[in-house]
Amino acid sequence: MTKLSYSGLKNGESDVEIKLLADIQNDWIEITHTKEVSQVMNKSTGEYIIVKRNTLICEVVS
């Protein structure tokens, strides 16, 4: 199973990093951007994160 890890600095906080894991084979992911924030939603589990736009990082984890 290959998973993606999305992380970034929480919107409204300067030093709080939050993460979201998603299985790319089984989960439905939606990513949206505005001028200030990025939102990553795992629609399969109902989890989401909202981070400052320029801090969003996506990494592949096994």
Secondary structure in CASP SS format (residue, H / E / C, confidence):
PFRMAT SS
TARGET T0000
AUTHOR 0000-0000-0000
METHOD secondary structure of the structure
MODEL  1
M C 1.00
T C 1.00
K E 1.00
L E 1.00
S E 1.00
Y E 1.00
S E 1.00
G E 1.00
L E 1.00
K E 1.00
N C 1.00
G C 1.00
E C 1.00
S C 1.00
D C 1.00
V C 1.00
E E 1.00
I E 1.00
K E 1.00
L E 1.00
L E 1.00
A E 1.00
D E 1.00
I C 1.00
Q C 1.00
N C 1.00
D C 1.00
W C 1.00
I E 1.00
E E 1.00
I E 1.00
T E 1.00
H E 1.00
T C 1.00
K C 1.00
E C 1.00
V E 1.00
S E 1.00
Q E 1.00
V E 1.00
M E 1.00
N E 1.00
K C 1.00
S C 1.00
T C 1.00
G C 1.00
E E 1.00
Y E 1.00
I E 1.00
I E 1.00
V E 1.00
K E 1.00
R H 1.00
N H 1.00
T H 1.00
L C 1.00
I E 1.00
C E 1.00
E E 1.00
V E 1.00
V E 1.00
S C 1.00
END
